Amino acid sequence: MPNLAIVGYGKMGRLIDQLAHEYGFTVTARIDVDRNESLQGADVAVEFSVPSSVAGNVAKIAALGIPIVVGTTGWLEHLDEVKAIVGKNDTALVWSPNFSIGVNVFTRLVTEAARLFQNEKEYGAWAWEIHHVTKKDAPSGTLLKLVEQMRASGFNRAIDASCNRAGTHPGTHEIGFDSAADTITLRHTARNREGFARGALKAAQWIIGRKGCYEFSDVLFGG
């Protein structure tokens, strides 16, 4: 069984710990502010910490030649730096604004819808999301990615984007297209954090033995 290091032992880290055996992993390190177990012997690491810690954590893990799955959100201004660290150490990384398999399929559906609507000038579009009040980034990285993909598909008109933070909501993302004649609404609603943890563990299985930087969509759909 491959050895898994969990870097960041909050709610997501503990959930990954609970599910790791289902994916054939032995958890050999649990690292957090008050936990400092050794990374030595790990075959892969899953990182769910805070945005300001990602680059430093990647540097420490990559220096040991350990492939990394980064599930933390809100750090993408450091993506080029992180990619350079991974390349320098000849290891591998999988990142994503969202490790839910359902969200990644949802993103493909939104991308195709935007492509189909690109020349239908009477349709406007909106993008909206809600998450729990403790989520660090607003709007979410997932919503930003959805809007980015819509634009990449040729939808160049205004996309009104908004977000809310309240309670303990695990996450809902909604994309809509509206005209005088009708409305089409696409929505993904997470029931809990389990989907994110399972996606990260799937990525951890996949990245062992690889080199380079990948998005979770490469794991699911191929590069």
ZADO-1210 file (C-alpha; in nm, 4 decimals, padded with zeros to 6 digits):
<atoms>
<atom x="00.0000" y="00.0000" z="00.0000" code="MET" pos="1"/>
<atom x="00.1443" y="00.3430" z="-00.0906" code="PRO" pos="2"/>
<atom x="00.2159" y="00.5824" z="00.1945" code="ASN" pos="3"/>
<atom x="00.0183" y="00.9074" z="00.2129" code="LEU" pos="4"/>
<atom x="00.1157" y="01.2285" z="00.3917" code="ALA" pos="5"/>
<atom x="-00.1630" y="01.4701" z="00.4835" code="ILE" pos="6"/>
<atom x="-00.0437" y="01.8312" z="00.5040" code="VAL" pos="7"/>
<atom x="-00.3063" y="02.0444" z="00.6771" code="GLY" pos="8"/>
<atom x="-00.5143" y="01.8558" z="00.9304" code="TYR" pos="9"/>
<atom x="-00.8343" y="02.0574" z="00.9452" code="GLY" pos="10"/>
<atom x="-01.1772" y="01.9334" z="00.8395" code="LYS" pos="11"/>
<atom x="-01.0596" y="01.8238" z="00.4951" code="MET" pos="12"/>
<atom x="-00.7399" y="01.6645" z="00.6235" code="GLY" pos="13"/>
<atom x="-00.9298" y="01.4582" z="00.8795" code="ARG" pos="14"/>
<atom x="-01.1840" y="01.3499" z="00.6184" code="LEU" pos="15"/>
<atom x="-00.9057" y="01.2389" z="00.3833" code="ILE" pos="16"/>
<atom x="-00.7569" y="01.0429" z="00.6744" code="ASP" pos="17"/>
<atom x="-01.0899" y="00.8628" z="00.7241" code="GLN" pos="18"/>
<atom x="-01.1262" y="00.7736" z="00.3544" code="LEU" pos="19"/>
<atom x="-00.7629" y="00.6991" z="00.2641" code="ALA" pos="20"/>
<atom x="-00.7848" y="00.3233" z="00.3246" code="HIS" pos="21"/>
<atom x="-01.0642" y="00.2950" z="00.0653" code="GLU" pos="22"/>
<atom x="-00.8126" y="00.4135" z="-00.1946" code="TYR" pos="23"/>
<atom x="-00.5369" y="00.1770" z="-00.0842" code="GLY" pos="24"/>
<atom x="-00.3304" y="00.4274" z="00.1170" code="PHE" pos="25"/>
<atom x="-00.1558" y="00.3999" z="00.4502" code="THR" pos="26"/>
<atom x="-00.1420" y="00.7406" z="00.6183" code="VAL" pos="27"/>
<atom x="00.2115" y="00.7814" z="00.7521" code="THR" pos="28"/>
<atom x="00.2196" y="01.1556" z="00.8299" code="ALA" pos="29"/>
<atom x="-00.0351" y="01.4098" z="00.9517" code="ARG" pos="30"/>
<atom x="00.1141" y="01.7587" z="00.9490" code="ILE" pos="31"/>
<atom x="-00.0445" y="02.0766" z="01.0838" code="ASP" pos="32"/>
<atom x="00.0412" y="02.3773" z="01.3001" code="VAL" pos="33"/>
<atom x="00.0519" y="02.1570" z="01.6116" code="ASP" pos="34"/>
<atom x="00.1519" y="01.8291" z="01.4375" code="ARG" pos="35"/>
<atom x="00.4974" y="01.7879" z="01.2852" code="ASN" pos="36"/>
<atom x="00.5371" y="01.4265" z="01.1758" code="GLU" pos="37"/>
<atom x="00.8053" y="01.3311" z="00.9228" code="SER" pos="38"/>
<atom x="00.7360" y="01.3318" z="00.5495" code="LEU" pos="39"/>
<atom x="01.0104" y="01.0739" z="00.4942" code="GLN" pos="40"/>
<atom x="00.8777" y="00.7579" z="00.3320" code="GLY" pos="41"/>
<atom x="00.5649" y="00.9179" z="00.1847" code="ALA" pos="42"/>
<atom x="00.4819" y="00.8178" z="-00.1736" code="ASP" pos="43"/>
<atom x="00.2447" y="01.1128" z="-00.2223" code="VAL" pos="44"/>
<atom x="00.1172" y="01.4104" z="-00.0224" code="ALA" pos="45"/>
<atom x="-00.2247" y="01.5752" z="-00.0158" code="VAL" pos="46"/>
<atom x="-00.2188" y="01.9421" z="00.0880" code="GLU" pos="47"/>
<atom x="-00.5258" y="02.1171" z="00.2330" code="PHE" pos="48"/>
<atom x="-00.3960" y="02.4127" z="00.4335" code="SER" pos="49"/>
<atom x="-00.4417" y="02.7892" z="00.3875" code="VAL" pos="50"/>
<atom x="-00.3555" y="02.9990" z="00.0793" code="PRO" pos="51"/>
<atom x="-00.0539" y="03.1694" z="00.2360" code="SER" pos="52"/>
<atom x="00.1079" y="02.8322" z="00.3188" code="SER" pos="53"/>
<atom x="00.0791" y="02.6590" z="-00.0187" code="VAL" pos="54"/>
<atom x="00.4045" y="02.7722" z="-00.1834" code="ALA" pos="55"/>
<atom x="00.6085" y="02.6967" z="00.1289" code="GLY" pos="56"/>
<atom x="00.4465" y="02.3570" z="00.1757" code="ASN" pos="57"/>
<atom x="00.5044" y="02.2650" z="-00.1884" code="VAL" pos="58"/>
<atom x="00.8697" y="02.3661" z="-00.1593" code="ALA" pos="59"/>
<atom x="00.9235" y="02.1396" z="00.1439" code="LYS" pos="60"/>
<atom x="00.7395" y="01.8442" z="-00.0094" code="ILE" pos="61"/>
<atom x="00.8915" y="01.8794" z="-00.3571" code="ALA" pos="62"/>
<atom x="01.2435" y="01.8984" z="-00.2106" code="ALA" pos="63"/>
<atom x="01.1933" y="01.5383" z="-00.0974" code="LEU" pos="64"/>
<atom x="01.0802" y="01.4324" z="-00.4453" code="GLY" pos="65"/>
<atom x="00.7271" y="01.3577" z="-00.3248" code="ILE" pos="66"/>
<atom x="00.4388" y="01.4196" z="-00.5702" code="PRO" pos="67"/>
<atom x="00.1719" y="01.6550" z="-00.4391" code="ILE" pos="68"/>
<atom x="-00.2028" y="01.7081" z="-00.4657" code="VAL" pos="69"/>
<atom x="-00.2955" y="02.0668" z="-00.3686" code="VAL" pos="70"/>
<atom x="-00.6582" y="02.1033" z="-00.2641" code="GLY" pos="71"/>
<atom x="-00.6232" y="02.4446" z="-00.0982" code="THR" pos="72"/>
<atom x="-00.8033" y="02.7268" z="-00.2815" code="THR" pos="73"/>
<atom x="-00.7296" y="03.0975" z="-00.3182" code="GLY" pos="74"/>
<atom x="-00.3545" y="03.0719" z="-00.3906" code="TRP" pos="75"/>
<atom x="-00.3402" y="03.0819" z="-00.7710" code="LEU" pos="76"/>
<atom x="-00.1457" y="03.4089" z="-00.7871" code="GLU" pos="77"/>
<atom x="00.1459" y="03.1835" z="-00.6808" code="HIS" pos="78"/>
<atom x="00.0812" y="02.9181" z="-00.9462" code="LEU" pos="79"/>
<atom x="00.3813" y="03.0074" z="-01.1630" code="ASP" pos="80"/>
<atom x="00.6074" y="02.9982" z="-00.8560" code="GLU" pos="81"/>
<atom x="00.4687" y="02.6603" z="-00.7514" code="VAL" pos="82"/>
<atom x="00.5115" y="02.5166" z="-01.1019" code="LYS" pos="83"/>
<atom x="00.8723" y="02.6339" z="-01.1030" code="ALA" pos="84"/>
<atom x="00.9355" y="02.4648" z="-00.7664" code="ILE" pos="85"/>
<atom x="00.7891" y="02.1366" z="-00.8941" code="VAL" pos="86"/>
<atom x="00.9929" y="02.1538" z="-01.2137" code="GLY" pos="87"/>
<atom x="01.3165" y="02.2345" z="-01.0284" code="LYS" pos="88"/>
<atom x="01.2705" y="01.9286" z="-00.8070" code="ASN" pos="89"/>
<atom x="01.1637" y="01.7005" z="-01.0937" code="ASP" pos="90"/>
<atom x="00.8484" y="01.5861" z="-00.9165" code="THR" pos="91"/>
<atom x="00.4751" y="01.6180" z="-00.9866" code="ALA" pos="92"/>
<atom x="00.1692" y="01.8148" z="-00.8795" code="LEU" pos="93"/>
<atom x="-00.2062" y="01.8064" z="-00.9354" code="VAL" pos="94"/>
<atom x="-00.4026" y="02.1221" z="-00.8558" code="TRP" pos="95"/>
<atom x="-00.7596" y="02.2346" z="-00.9033" code="SER" pos="96"/>
<atom x="-00.9941" y="02.5032" z="-00.7729" code="PRO" pos="97"/>
<atom x="-01.2302" y="02.2139" z="-00.6975" code="ASN" pos="98"/>
<atom x="-01.1633" y="01.8392" z="-00.6615" code="PHE" pos="99"/>
<atom x="-01.5279" y="01.7361" z="-00.6866" code="SER" pos="100"/>
<atom x="-01.5781" y="01.4974" z="-00.9796" code="ILE" pos="101"/>
<atom x="-01.9289" y="01.6385" z="-01.0215" code="GLY" pos="102"/>
<atom x="-01.8025" y="01.9973" z="-01.0416" code="VAL" pos="103"/>
<atom x="-01.5507" y="01.9021" z="-01.3083" code="ASN" pos="104"/>
<atom x="-01.8235" y="01.7385" z="-01.5186" code="VAL" pos="105"/>
<atom x="-02.0426" y="02.0448" z="-01.4491" code="PHE" pos="106"/>
<atom x="-01.7622" y="02.2696" z="-01.5792" code="THR" pos="107"/>
<atom x="-01.7598" y="02.0776" z="-01.9068" code="ARG" pos="108"/>
<atom x="-02.1372" y="02.1187" z="-01.9405" code="LEU" pos="109"/>
<atom x="-02.1091" y="02.4938" z="-01.8730" code="VAL" pos="110"/>
<atom x="-01.8257" y="02.5220" z="-02.1262" code="THR" pos="111"/>
<atom x="-02.0338" y="02.3552" z="-02.3952" code="GLU" pos="112"/>
<atom x="-02.3411" y="02.5678" z="-02.3141" code="ALA" pos="113"/>
<atom x="-02.1331" y="02.8864" z="-02.3426" code="ALA" pos="114"/>
<atom x="-02.0001" y="02.7724" z="-02.6795" code="ARG" pos="115"/>
<atom x="-02.3530" y="02.7084" z="-02.8076" code="LEU" pos="116"/>
<atom x="-02.4731" y="03.0491" z="-02.6865" code="PHE" pos="117"/>
<atom x="-02.1744" y="03.2521" z="-02.8073" code="GLN" pos="118"/>
<atom x="-02.3519" y="03.3815" z="-03.1197" code="ASN" pos="119"/>
<atom x="-02.7007" y="03.4080" z="-02.9676" code="GLU" pos="120"/>
<atom x="-02.6814" y="03.7802" z="-02.8886" code="LYS" pos="121"/>
<atom x="-03.0206" y="03.7989" z="-02.7169" code="GLU" pos="122"/>
<atom x="-02.8964" y="03.5835" z="-02.4283" code="TYR" pos="123"/>
<atom x="-02.7202" y="03.7322" z="-02.1294" code="GLY" pos="124"/>
<atom x="-02.5422" y="03.5256" z="-01.8651" code="ALA" pos="125"/>
<atom x="-02.4851" y="03.5176" z="-01.4929" code="TRP" pos="126"/>
<atom x="-02.2613" y="03.3222" z="-01.2552" code="ALA" pos="127"/>
<atom x="-02.3368" y="03.2856" z="-00.8839" code="TRP" pos="128"/>
<atom x="-02.2164" y="03.0808" z="-00.5875" code="GLU" pos="129"/>
<atom x="-02.2686" y="03.0407" z="-00.2135" code="ILE" pos="130"/>
<atom x="-02.0383" y="02.8825" z="00.0470" code="HIS" pos="131"/>
<atom x="-02.0027" y="02.8611" z="00.4239" code="HIS" pos="132"/>
<atom x="-01.9085" y="03.1751" z="00.6109" code="VAL" pos="133"/>
<atom x="-01.5547" y="03.0516" z="00.6923" code="THR" pos="134"/>
<atom x="-01.4461" y="03.0050" z="00.3286" code="LYS" pos="135"/>
<atom x="-01.1380" y="03.2192" z="00.2704" code="LYS" pos="136"/>
<atom x="-01.1810" y="03.3216" z="-00.0957" code="ASP" pos="137"/>
<atom x="-01.4774" y="03.5089" z="-00.2427" code="ALA" pos="138"/>
<atom x="-01.5715" y="03.4611" z="-00.5194" code="PRO" pos="139"/>
<atom x="-01.4601" y="03.1008" z="-00.5147" code="SER" pos="140"/>
<atom x="-01.1857" y="02.9725" z="-00.7397" code="GLY" pos="141"/>
<atom x="-01.4455" y="02.7419" z="-00.8943" code="THR" pos="142"/>
<atom x="-01.6698" y="03.0312" z="-00.9972" code="LEU" pos="143"/>
<atom x="-01.3738" y="03.2188" z="-01.1439" code="LEU" pos="144"/>
<atom x="-01.2758" y="02.9042" z="-01.3364" code="LYS" pos="145"/>
<atom x="-01.6300" y="02.8641" z="-01.4705" code="LEU" pos="146"/>
<atom x="-01.6346" y="03.2226" z="-01.5980" code="VAL" pos="147"/>
<atom x="-01.2864" y="03.1780" z="-01.7465" code="GLU" pos="148"/>
<atom x="-01.4009" y="02.8657" z="-01.9316" code="GLN" pos="149"/>
<atom x="-01.7133" y="03.0421" z="-02.0604" code="MET" pos="150"/>
<atom x="-01.4984" y="03.3182" z="-02.2060" code="ARG" pos="151"/>
<atom x="-01.2513" y="03.0678" z="-02.3512" code="ALA" pos="152"/>
<atom x="-01.5467" y="02.9037" z="-02.5277" code="SER" pos="153"/>
<atom x="-01.6256" y="03.2275" z="-02.7087" code="GLY" pos="154"/>
<atom x="-01.8941" y="03.3819" z="-02.4856" code="PHE" pos="155"/>
<atom x="-01.7629" y="03.7389" z="-02.4937" code="ASN" pos="156"/>
<atom x="-02.0652" y="03.9260" z="-02.3619" code="ARG" pos="157"/>
<atom x="-02.1021" y="04.0423" z="-02.0020" code="ALA" pos="158"/>
<atom x="-02.1255" y="03.7680" z="-01.7370" code="ILE" pos="159"/>
<atom x="-02.2675" y="03.9070" z="-01.4134" code="ASP" pos="160"/>
<atom x="-02.0851" y="03.7270" z="-01.1298" code="ALA" pos="161"/>
<atom x="-02.1759" y="03.7331" z="-00.7602" code="SER" pos="162"/>
<atom x="-02.1291" y="03.5304" z="-00.4431" code="CYS" pos="163"/>
<atom x="-02.2631" y="03.4854" z="-00.0913" code="ASN" pos="164"/>
<atom x="-02.1145" y="03.3547" z="00.2332" code="ARG" pos="165"/>
<atom x="-02.3503" y="03.2255" z="00.5021" code="ALA" pos="166"/>
<atom x="-02.3846" y="02.9500" z="00.7600" code="GLY" pos="167"/>
<atom x="-02.2248" y="02.6137" z="00.6886" code="THR" pos="168"/>
<atom x="-02.3246" y="02.5724" z="00.3229" code="HIS" pos="169"/>
<atom x="-02.0765" y="02.3318" z="00.1522" code="PRO" pos="170"/>
<atom x="-02.1114" y="02.4994" z="-00.1880" code="GLY" pos="171"/>
<atom x="-02.3494" y="02.5704" z="-00.4740" code="THR" pos="172"/>
<atom x="-02.2489" y="02.7052" z="-00.8161" code="HIS" pos="173"/>
<atom x="-02.5009" y="02.8289" z="-01.0715" code="GLU" pos="174"/>
<atom x="-02.4645" y="02.9446" z="-01.4309" code="ILE" pos="175"/>
<atom x="-02.7602" y="03.0900" z="-01.6178" code="GLY" pos="176"/>
<atom x="-02.8456" y="03.2118" z="-01.9658" code="PHE" pos="177"/>
<atom x="-03.1472" y="03.4405" z="-02.0043" code="ASP" pos="178"/>
<atom x="-03.3415" y="03.5985" z="-02.2906" code="SER" pos="179"/>
<atom x="-03.6861" y="03.7517" z="-02.3349" code="ALA" pos="180"/>
<atom x="-03.8077" y="03.4103" z="-02.4502" code="ALA" pos="181"/>
<atom x="-03.6629" y="03.1723" z="-02.1905" code="ASP" pos="182"/>
<atom x="-03.4055" y="03.0921" z="-01.9243" code="THR" pos="183"/>
<atom x="-03.1621" y="02.8035" z="-01.8935" code="ILE" pos="184"/>
<atom x="-03.0100" y="02.7386" z="-01.5508" code="THR" pos="185"/>
<atom x="-02.7241" y="02.4986" z="-01.4771" code="LEU" pos="186"/>
<atom x="-02.6533" y="02.4282" z="-01.1088" code="ARG" pos="187"/>
<atom x="-02.4227" y="02.2099" z="-00.9029" code="HIS" pos="188"/>
<atom x="-02.4867" y="02.1680" z="-00.5303" code="THR" pos="189"/>
<atom x="-02.2442" y="01.9902" z="-00.2987" code="ALA" pos="190"/>
<atom x="-02.4080" y="01.8008" z="-00.0113" code="ARG" pos="191"/>
<atom x="-02.0905" y="01.7798" z="00.1965" code="ASN" pos="192"/>
<atom x="-01.7095" y="01.7830" z="00.1728" code="ARG" pos="193"/>
<atom x="-01.6796" y="01.4131" z="00.0892" code="GLU" pos="194"/>
<atom x="-01.6757" y="01.4668" z="-00.2875" code="GLY" pos="195"/>
<atom x="-01.3747" y="01.6983" z="-00.2582" code="PHE" pos="196"/>
<atom x="-01.1855" y="01.4488" z="-00.0423" code="ALA" pos="197"/>
<atom x="-01.2580" y="01.1569" z="-00.2757" code="ARG" pos="198"/>
<atom x="-01.1445" y="01.3576" z="-00.5769" code="GLY" pos="199"/>
<atom x="-00.8184" y="01.4493" z="-00.4052" code="ALA" pos="200"/>
<atom x="-00.7540" y="01.0849" z="-00.3170" code="LEU" pos="201"/>
<atom x="-00.8274" y="00.9813" z="-00.6765" code="LYS" pos="202"/>
<atom x="-00.5721" y="01.2393" z="-00.7904" code="ALA" pos="203"/>
<atom x="-00.3214" y="01.1077" z="-00.5345" code="ALA" pos="204"/>
<atom x="-00.3536" y="00.7568" z="-00.6808" code="GLN" pos="205"/>
<atom x="-00.3011" y="00.8915" z="-01.0320" code="TRP" pos="206"/>
<atom x="-00.0006" y="01.1204" z="-00.9710" code="ILE" pos="207"/>
<atom x="00.2321" y="00.8543" z="-00.8248" code="ILE" pos="208"/>
<atom x="00.5049" y="00.7803" z="-01.0786" code="GLY" pos="209"/>
<atom x="00.4369" y="01.0902" z="-01.2914" code="ARG" pos="210"/>
<atom x="00.6330" y="01.4114" z="-01.3464" code="LYS" pos="211"/>
<atom x="00.5061" y="01.7613" z="-01.4177" code="GLY" pos="212"/>
<atom x="00.2074" y="01.9792" z="-01.3283" code="CYS" pos="213"/>
<atom x="-00.1506" y="01.8786" z="-01.3993" code="TYR" pos="214"/>
<atom x="-00.5044" y="01.9932" z="-01.3339" code="GLU" pos="215"/>
<atom x="-00.7641" y="01.7540" z="-01.1936" code="PHE" pos="216"/>
<atom x="-00.9371" y="01.7582" z="-01.5323" code="SER" pos="217"/>
<atom x="-00.6282" y="01.5778" z="-01.6690" code="ASP" pos="218"/>
<atom x="-00.6882" y="01.3009" z="-01.4136" code="VAL" pos="219"/>
<atom x="-01.0538" y="01.2662" z="-01.5086" code="LEU" pos="220"/>
<atom x="-01.0547" y="01.3323" z="-01.8835" code="PHE" pos="221"/>
<atom x="-00.6954" y="01.3020" z="-02.0016" code="GLY" pos="222"/>
<atom x="-00.4470" y="01.5762" z="-02.0808" code="GLY" pos="223"/>
</atoms>
